[in-house]
């Protein structure tokens, strides 16, 4: 006879979006456009927003698309299981799906 045990998955940190502090001007426009209320305005003026609820992110990309600064101020970090790639057998070349957001 075998015993079965329930073991929950370990909690892992989720970093849904990251901010480049040298480019982000702290306008909090991404906070206003986020559909899931993942972000919170930073109390320090001119600092990037705080990622308050990263596990609630839908990875829709509105924060990245609506950023008035653009140019990599916000990076959307898709979960590993959504990062699609494939490898060509003959050459070993790896292809990845690029996520580009239109303004």
Long-range contacts (C-beta under 8 A, 24 or more apart in sequence): 13-54, 14-54, 14-55, 14-57, 14-79, 15-51, 15-54, 15-77, 16-51, 16-54, 16-57, 16-59, 16-76, 16-77, 17-51, 17-54, 17-57, 17-63, 17-64, 17-74, 17-75, 17-76, 17-77, 18-74, 18-75, 18-77, 19-48, 19-49, 19-73, 19-74, 19-75, 20-72, 20-73, 20-74, 20-75, 21-47, 21-48, 23-69, 23-71, 23-72, 23-73, 24-48, 24-69, 24-73, 24-74, 25-69, 25-73, 27-68, 27-69, 29-66, 29-67, 29-68, 30-63, 30-64, 30-66, 30-67, 30-74, 33-62, 33-63, 33-66, 34-62, 34-63, 35-60, 35-62, 39-63, 61-99, 61-101, 64-101, 65-101, 65-102, 65-103, 70-103
